[in-house]
Structure formats: structure tokens, C-alpha cells
Amino acid sequence: MADEPTSDHQTEPDAAIPPSNPLWREILEGRTGEFASGRGFFRHIPSNPRCKLCSSPFAGPGAPLMRLIDRGPWAKSPTICGYCFKQLEKGRGGAEIELSLLFADVRGSTGLAESMGAESFRRLLDRFYHRATDVLLAHDAILDKFVGDEVVALFIPALAGADHARRAVEAARDLLKVTGHGGAEDPWVPLGVGVHSGQAYVGTIGDSVTDFTALGDTVNVTARLASAAVAGEILVSVDAAERAGLDDSAETRTLNLRGRIQPLDVRVLRA
């Protein structure tokens, strides 16, 4: 039995979502703002962790220079740099936009942790986080969270462009590739991936300590897809598959996801 994802995204999403802000929508859809202006450059400077929006490095040899130009961690939200947050403060909150999401979950992590021991399992997850970060940043994703044995990524139009669904599917394929799926030997970490597109609330949440994240049913559906994927599988919702331009040759599967009344059709991609 595959492990249930541990992400805190799996909550009742709609009750506490703030109202959308028009400026935020313009920023997140890429119609204004400068999140992507230096992203292609900054992501090549070592090392992690980084600003979720512009990829400015918060550690390593480039960190002192980043702090001088106000691209160090913002005091109240260390996942976002001060430069980017100044843009967000112009329209504090967020907006409901169309985006794509990717959840990648280590399959059978409980058994792995038991058989490997705590220290070896930590090293395995560190390696997974490092490789996943490289792949996702290369596809212009926002690294939302590393939660236990799971990574959550957002593909918003401002960074990934209008073809954010295609970028998410390509990132999912590359995640399977770098973790050893599809080769002659077993993968060095067994991974199941879910990709979904739709409307979600994206922005900062919290007060004294804030986080940049996504909320809503679209987020929860993506988490369920990752939970349903076996090792070496990518489950892509039909919505995301159509936006990504996937052909009809892939296997179609109908899932009854926990907590949802209507079944969901997905395309099944394998390494």
C-alpha cells in the first residue's frame, strides 16, 4: 500500500481563502511585475535554498551579493527575497488564477525508513530534494514545499508561461528520469507523481509569519493524484493533459479520489 502524502495542503480549502486582489492577478499571470526578470540568471548561481519567485540564492558564494541588492531572505518569510516581496506588498494577499501543480511522492517511504535506518533515509531524502530542486527550477516552477517525503511545485503563468501545464508534465518526466526510473535497474528512490491544472488561490498567507503558497480544490486533487500513482507513474488529469497537448495514445484511468464525489479521468504516463 502506497503511503498517504503528508502535505498540509490536504485540508478543507475553500472556507478561509481570502478575496482575490486585481494587482496580484496581474503579477501572477505575468502581465506586470519583475519576478522572472533575473530568474534565468540567478538559478545558475549556487546554492539552495532560494527565493521561491526569482531563484536568488540565499546561501553559497553568491549570497552576500544577493543581500546587497536586497535579494536576501525577507525577515518575515525566508522563502521569498526582499526584492520580490516589495512587489507582493503592493497588493498584499493573492488572487485566484489558472495554474498547474505537481506533487511528487516517495512511494513506500515508511518501509524504506524502517529498512534503511533514520540516517540513511535522511541522506536519501536529501539527495531527492537536491535533484528535485534542480529539475523543477529548470522548468521554471516555484518550489512550494518539501513535506516529509513529498515535493510540491507550482507552475504559474508569470514564470512558466501560458504553457505551464506542458512545463509541469515535462518536469514530472524529468523527475522520474533523474531518480532512475525507466532504466535497467531499480530507481534509487521510488517516485509517484501527480499533475493537475485548474483554478487555485495563489499568494501569501499568514500574518506575523507569512508563506507564499496555493490553496483550493485544485491543490488537493493534485495531492490525491500523487497518492494514487505507483512508483514510476505520472498521473495527469485530463484538464492538464489537454492543456499540455498530450495525445490520446496514453492510457486513460478513472479514479475515485478520497473526499470527492465525482470520479476523475487521468492520463497515465510511465518512465
HUSULPE-V222149 format. One record per helix or strand of 2 or more residues. SS is the DSSP state (@ for helix, = for strand). FROM is the first residue (numbers start at 1). TO is the last residue. If there is no record, write none. Layout:
ss: {SS,SS}
from: {FROM,FROM}
to: {TO,TO}
This chain:
ss: {@,@,@,=,=,@,=,@,@,=,=,@,@,=,=,@,=,@,=,=}
from: {22,39,63,73,77,82,94,109,118,142,150,157,164,191,210,217,233,238,251,264}
to: {28,42,68,74,81,89,106,116,138,147,155,160,178,206,215,228,237,244,255,270}
